[in-house]
């Protein structure tokens, strides 16, 4: 196992213990499953796509009054199997090498321009310029052909029939969304009138869920995976594999009104579930 991730997980655990927060209080405050906190504290950070894990790391650092930006940088370095100072040193060395290479190329170009003109051959000079211009034209033509080929392949072979495009949010967007849209009481407990939508994935599926009127939470789940969402009024769920998932709302099983695979959207509230148009 990655020793740098284990070290970061242990520091997060110690920070939680110093803060005297229970797993349930953390879950209520930043909308994270307690078992995900336990996984991170044991050095396991691969339970969700990196963008969401990084958001959780940043929120935990804020909750524990740690340096948020530094903690996220340490997490990204640890994911690469490196300590933060090692990654920063390598980055500095890479930039230094690039600057030195640029300076060498610049000096080499100046020497060619300022050099002795006694061996200058006008015919060779213009012939070289013509060859370079031809190579540039060929490169431009090749680039245009590649772009056209990609567009054709995408629209003919790749682009799905139903356009369901959800832009992956930035870490800051995920964090701010969770801060604004979920309220807790003075003890850190979740407000009692919120609804919990539990997702039990039986087959690999793509799922996008909007809690109330927030941003879509767009994830691809492997089989045998569970995840929970919370909202005050309603959920909007879009998936490409409705038969491959099971849903419960506040512990009660609900069935999606579709039996075939393919992009489909539903609105779910305490009154039931309704199929809606895919946006």
Helices and strands as residue ranges (DSSP letters): H 3-19, H 23-30, H 34-41, H 50-63, H 68-79, H 84-114, G 117-119, H 122-153, I 154-158, H 171-181, E 195-201, E 205-211, E 216-221, E 225-231, E 235-239, G 242-244, E 245-249, E 252-254, E 264-269, E 272-276
